[in-house]
Amino acid sequence: MAQGDKGATWRPQTLAVRGGLQRSNFGETSEALFLTSGYVYTCAEDAEAAFKGDLKRYMYSRFSNPTVAMFEERLRLIEGAEACRATATGMAAVFAALMSQLRAGDRVVASRALFGSCQFIVTELLPRYGIETVTVDGGDLDQWKKALAKKTRAVFLETPSNPALEIIDLPAVCEIAHAGGARVVVDNVFATPVLQRPLALGADIVVYSATKHIDGQGRCLGGAILGPASFCNDELTPFFRNTGPSMSPFNAWVLLKGLETLDMRIARHCESASDIAGFLTKQKGIARVLYPFLASHPQHALAMRQMKAGGSIVSFDVEGGKAAAFRFLNALKLIDISNNLGDAKSLICHPATTTHQRIPAEERARMGIGEGLVRLSVGLEDAEDLKADLAQALAAR
């Protein structure tokens, strides 16, 4: 690795630019893109040794690839984890992180407020494999204690949650889970490693959709799983190699470049999102604004303890339900309607009819997802232009 011994003392922003860098014999400045599916051996004995595990080298890009390895190492250093595995998508990361450690008869406890696809895995897919699943209100520690009083293999949660921005007390939940022998898996997509460090707060495994802020420009898909080397090597790697959710080298290269600017982009996202959240609280036609660093947020004090800033997402209820929310969305001229987030462009969606559509209305209500709720991913445009667009769309609702 080019960083040598100096890497141990480098700060996060330096690691985001230099961490994990491996240069070929050509001495390139930018990370090399190794678009190859396979690798050649100098002799049959080397191939045999590699497959036995006696020779450490690249064998097949479903297993590992130099460009992907640079992305994994860079993100590992930023996160402060022992190991990292990159995946094709964020959902591949969630599924692999859970299924690699679960067996029929195991039990999983998860927070109720989850992204729609994550909830599908927890509540519908895992039970097909004989895995018991229980969901709790993430902010209620008594519910966590009750659910985890029974032997549990894994805990899964996201904080802040998608889309109602529920904050979960990570140190407290991790302590409860660990007392019962459960591992804690945290989806840290909304906070990113810049704003929140789940491993430092007691979590065992962290997952990301790198498609979001890590890429940050809507270009490609990707995911990542970070945690102890023992878990990644002994449990995750066999599952990973034989099921094939591997990241493409090209996407890894794009995401490497995204990591270089992640810190400064997140700072701008947060500054604008905080400004816009405050602005929305003063607008007519809005019943509720949700943003972790607003004093009105139900878990504001907890968010201030766990996160460095409030993030890029602002959710709010438009008065008048679905019809009024749709009129508002359709009147926007600058902000795009899209179910993606964490992009340089500001994006907005109506979760009840998109990302969380398949969840029953009663369960959506328990998650704080009403018919008037919209989720705004604040981009890198001038905040004044975004506020002007929001104001004219609210007037037209």
C-alpha positions in Angstrom: 0.0 0.0 0.0 1.4 3.4 -1.0 0.5 5.1 2.2 3.1 3.1 4.2 3.3 3.6 8.0 2.0 7.2 7.7 -1.5 6.0 7.1 -2.0 5.1 10.7 -1.8 8.8 11.7 -3.8 10.3 8.8 -7.1 12.0 9.5 -10.3 11.0 7.8 -10.2 13.5 4.9 -6.7 12.4 4.0 -7.7 8.8 4.2 -10.6 9.6 1.9 -8.1 10.7 -0.8 -5.1 8.5 -0.1 -6.3 5.5 1.9 -5.9 2.1 0.3 -4.1 3.4 -2.8 -2.2 0.7 -4.7 -0.2 1.8 -7.8 0.8 -0.5 -10.6 4.3 -0.5 -12.1 3.1 2.3 -14.4 3.0 4.8 -11.5 -0.5 6.2 -12.3 -1.8 9.2 -10.2 -5.5 8.2 -10.3 -6.5 4.7 -9.1 -6.2 2.1 -11.8 -9.3 0.5 -13.2 -8.8 -3.2 -13.6 -11.6 -4.4 -15.9 -10.9 -8.1 -15.8 -13.0 -11.1 -14.8 -10.0 -13.5 -14.3 -6.3 -13.7 -13.6 -3.5 -15.9 -15.0 -1.1 -18.1 -13.1 2.6 -18.6 -13.9 2.2 -22.3 -13.3 -0.4 -25.0 -12.3 1.1 -25.2 -8.9 0.3 -21.6 -8.2 -3.3 -22.1 -9.2 -3.6 -25.1 -6.8 -2.0 -23.1 -4.0 -4.3 -20.2 -4.5 -7.4 -22.3 -4.4 -6.2 -24.1 -1.3 -5.7 -20.7 0.4 -1.9 -21.2 0.7 -1.1 -18.4 -1.8 -2.8 -15.0 -1.4 -3.5 -13.5 -4.8 -6.3 -12.4 -7.1 -8.1 -15.4 -8.6 -11.4 -14.3 -10.0 -13.2 -10.9 -9.8 -16.3 -12.5 -8.2 -13.9 -13.1 -5.2 -11.8 -10.0 -5.3 -10.4 -7.4 -7.7 -7.6 -4.8 -7.3 -9.9 -1.8 -7.9 -12.6 -3.1 -5.6 -10.0 -3.9 -3.0 -8.8 -0.3 -3.0 -12.4 0.9 -2.4 -12.9 -1.6 0.4 -9.7 -0.6 2.1 -10.4 3.1 1.8 -13.9 2.8 3.2 -12.5 0.5 6.0 -10.0 3.1 7.0 -12.6 5.9 7.1 -15.1 3.8 9.1 -12.4 2.5 11.5 -13.4 -1.2 10.8 -11.2 -4.3 10.8 -12.6 -5.4 7.4 -14.8 -4.4 4.5 -16.5 -6.3 1.7 -18.0 -4.3 -1.3 -21.3 -5.5 -2.8 -23.2 -4.8 -6.0 -25.9 -2.8 -4.3 -26.9 -1.6 -0.8 -29.6 -4.3 -0.6 -27.1 -7.0 -1.5 -25.1 -5.7 1.5 -28.1 -5.9 3.8 -29.0 -9.4 2.7 -25.5 -10.8 2.8 -24.7 -9.2 6.2 -27.7 -11.0 7.7 -27.9 -14.3 5.7 -24.2 -15.1 6.1 -24.7 -15.4 9.9 -28.2 -16.7 10.2 -29.5 -20.3 10.2 -32.9 -21.9 10.4 -34.2 -21.6 14.0 -32.3 -18.3 14.6 -34.1 -15.2 15.7 -33.8 -11.6 14.5 -35.1 -8.4 16.3 -35.3 -5.3 14.1 -36.6 -1.8 14.3 -40.0 -1.3 12.7 -39.0 1.8 10.8 -37.0 0.4 7.9 -36.6 1.1 4.2 -39.3 -0.9 2.3 -36.8 -3.4 0.8 -35.1 -3.9 4.2 -38.5 -4.6 5.8 -39.3 -7.1 3.1 -36.1 -9.0 3.9 -36.8 -8.9 7.7 -40.5 -9.6 7.8 -41.1 -11.8 4.7 -37.8 -13.2 3.3 -36.1 -14.4 6.5 -39.1 -16.3 7.8 -39.1 -18.4 4.6 -35.8 -19.8 5.8 -37.1 -20.7 9.2 -35.8 -17.5 10.9 -38.0 -15.9 13.5 -38.3 -12.1 13.2 -39.6 -9.6 15.6 -40.0 -5.8 15.0 -40.1 -3.1 17.7 -40.5 0.6 17.9 -36.8 1.7 17.6 -37.1 4.5 20.1 -38.7 2.5 22.8 -35.9 0.8 24.9 -38.4 -1.2 26.9 -39.6 -2.9 23.7 -35.9 -3.7 22.9 -35.4 -5.1 26.3 -38.6 -7.3 26.1 -37.8 -8.5 22.6 -34.1 -9.3 23.4 -34.9 -11.1 26.7 -35.3 -14.2 24.4 -32.2 -15.6 22.8 -31.5 -13.6 19.6 -28.8 -14.0 16.9 -28.9 -10.6 15.3 -30.4 -7.1 15.6 -31.0 -5.0 12.6 -31.8 -1.3 12.5 -31.3 2.0 10.6 -30.8 5.4 12.3 -31.8 7.9 11.1 -34.6 5.8 9.6 -36.0 6.1 6.1 -38.1 8.3 5.6 -39.4 9.6 9.0 -35.9 10.1 10.4 -36.4 8.2 13.7 -33.2 8.2 15.8 -32.3 5.1 17.8 -30.1 5.2 20.9 -27.2 3.0 19.5 -25.2 2.6 22.7 -28.2 1.6 24.7 -29.6 -0.9 22.1 -26.1 -2.4 21.6 -25.7 -2.9 25.3 -29.1 -4.6 25.5 -28.3 -6.8 22.5 -24.8 -7.8 23.6 -26.1 -8.8 27.0 -28.2 -11.4 25.3 -25.4 -12.5 22.9 -26.8 -10.8 19.7 -24.8 -9.0 17.1 -26.0 -5.5 16.0 -26.1 -4.7 12.3 -26.7 -1.0 11.5 -27.7 0.5 8.2 -25.9 3.9 8.4 -26.9 5.2 4.9 -28.5 8.4 6.0 -25.8 9.4 8.4 -22.8 8.2 6.3 -19.4 7.5 8.1 -18.8 11.3 8.1 -21.7 12.0 10.5 -22.0 8.8 12.6 -19.7 6.0 13.6 -21.9 3.0 14.6 -18.9 0.8 15.4 -17.6 3.4 17.9 -21.0 3.5 19.5 -21.1 -0.3 20.1 -22.4 -1.8 16.8 -20.8 -5.0 15.4 -21.5 -4.6 11.7 -22.3 -1.6 9.5 -23.9 -1.7 6.0 -24.1 1.0 3.3 -25.8 1.7 0.1 -22.8 3.3 -1.6 -25.2 4.3 -4.4 -26.3 7.2 -2.1 -23.9 9.8 -0.7 -20.7 7.8 -1.3 -21.2 8.0 -5.0 -23.3 11.2 -4.5 -23.9 11.9 -8.2 -26.4 9.4 -9.3 -23.9 7.4 -11.4 -23.8 3.8 -10.2 -24.9 1.2 -7.7 -22.9 -0.2 -4.9 -22.9 -1.4 -1.3 -20.6 -2.3 1.5 -20.4 -4.4 4.7 -17.9 -3.5 7.5 -17.1 -5.3 10.7 -14.7 -7.6 12.5 -12.2 -9.5 10.4 -13.4 -12.7 12.0 -16.9 -12.2 10.8 -15.9 -11.0 7.3 -13.4 -13.8 6.8 -15.1 -16.8 8.4 -18.8 -16.1 7.8 -19.3 -13.4 5.2 -16.6 -14.5 2.6 -17.9 -18.1 2.1 -21.4 -16.7 1.6 -20.1 -13.9 -0.6 -18.0 -16.0 -2.9 -20.6 -18.6 -3.5 -23.6 -16.4 -4.0 -21.9 -13.6 -6.1 -23.1 -10.2 -4.9 -19.8 -8.7 -5.9 -19.2 -5.1 -7.0 -18.0 -4.4 -10.5 -14.5 -2.9 -10.9 -15.9 0.1 -12.8 -18.4 1.0 -10.0 -15.6 0.6 -7.4 -13.5 3.1 -9.3 -16.4 5.6 -9.5 -17.0 5.1 -5.8 -13.4 5.6 -4.9 -13.6 9.0 -6.6 -16.8 9.7 -4.7 -15.0 9.0 -1.3 -12.5 11.7 -2.1 -15.1 14.5 -1.9 -17.5 12.8 0.5 -16.6 15.0 3.5 -17.0 18.3 1.8 -20.2 17.3 0.0 -21.8 16.1 3.3 -20.9 19.4 4.9 -22.7 21.3 2.2 -25.6 18.9 2.2 -26.1 19.4 5.9 -25.7 23.1 5.9 -28.4 23.5 3.2 -30.7 20.8 4.7 -30.6 22.6 8.1 -31.4 25.9 6.5 -34.3 24.4 4.5 -35.7 22.5 7.5 -35.9 25.8 9.4 -37.4 27.5 6.4 -40.1 24.9 6.0 -41.2 25.2 9.7 -42.4 28.7 8.8 -44.4 27.9 5.7 -48.1 27.6 5.5 -49.5 24.3 4.3 -46.9 22.2 6.2 -48.1 20.3 9.2 -44.8 18.9 10.5 -41.1 19.1 9.6 -38.7 16.3 10.5 -35.0 16.9 10.7 -32.7 15.5 13.4 -31.1 18.8 14.3 -34.3 20.7 14.6 -35.2 21.4 18.3 -38.7 20.1 17.5 -37.5 16.6 16.4 -38.7 14.0 19.0 -35.1 12.7 19.5 -33.3 15.9 19.0 -31.0 15.5 22.0 -30.1 12.0 21.1 -29.3 13.0 17.5 -27.0 15.8 18.8 -25.2 13.2 20.9 -24.8 10.6 18.1 -24.4 12.6 15.0 -22.0 15.4 14.0 -24.7 17.1 11.9 -28.3 16.5 10.8 -27.8 14.9 7.4 -29.1 15.7 3.9 -32.7 14.5 4.3 -35.7 16.6 5.4 -39.1 15.0 5.6 -42.3 16.9 6.0 -46.1 16.5 6.0 -48.0 18.5 3.4 -51.5 19.4 4.7 -54.3 17.9 2.6 -52.9 14.3 2.3 -51.9 12.6 -0.9 -53.8 14.9 -3.3 -52.2 18.0 -1.9 -48.8 16.3 -1.7 -49.0 15.3 -5.4 -50.0 18.8 -6.4 -47.0 20.2 -4.5 -44.6 17.7 -6.1 -46.0 18.3 -9.6 -45.5 22.1 -9.1 -41.8 21.9 -8.4 -39.6 23.3 -11.1 -36.1 22.8 -9.8 -36.3 19.8 -7.5 -36.7 16.5 -9.3 -39.2 13.7 -8.3 -37.1 10.6 -7.7 -36.9 7.8 -5.2 -33.1 8.1 -5.0 -31.3 10.2 -2.4 -27.9 11.5 -1.4 -27.3 13.0 -4.9 -25.8 16.3 -5.9 -29.2 17.1 -7.3 -32.1 17.7 -4.9 -34.6 14.9 -5.2 -38.1 14.4 -3.6 -40.5 11.6 -3.3 -43.8 10.5 -1.8 -42.8 7.4 0.3 -46.4 6.1 0.8 -46.8 5.6 -2.9 -43.2 4.7 -3.8 -40.5 3.4 -1.5 -42.9 2.1 1.1 -46.0 1.5 -1.1 -46.1 -2.3 -0.5 -46.2 -1.8 3.3 -49.8 -1.9 4.6 -51.3 1.5 5.5 -51.7 0.7 9.2 -48.0 -0.3 9.4 -47.0 2.8 7.5 -48.9 4.9 10.0 -47.0 3.2 12.9 -43.8 4.2 11.1 -44.9 7.8 10.8 -45.4 7.6 7.1 -48.7 9.4 6.4 -50.4 10.2 3.0 -49.0 13.8 3.2 -45.4 12.9 4.0 -42.7 13.8 1.4 -39.0 13.0 1.7 -36.6 15.7 0.4 -33.0 14.8 -0.3 -31.2 18.2 -0.3 -28.6 18.5 -3.0 -25.7 20.8 -3.7 -27.7 23.6 -5.4 -27.9 27.1 -3.8 -30.2 26.8 -0.9 -32.0 30.0 -1.8 -33.0 28.6 -5.1 -34.3 25.5 -3.4 -36.3 27.5 -0.9 -37.8 29.6 -3.8 -38.9 26.4 -5.6 -40.4 24.9 -2.4 -42.3 28.2 -1.7 -43.8 28.5 -5.2 -44.8 24.8 -5.2 -46.5 25.1 -1.7 -48.4 28.1 -3.0 -49.7 26.0 -5.9 -50.7 23.0 -3.8 
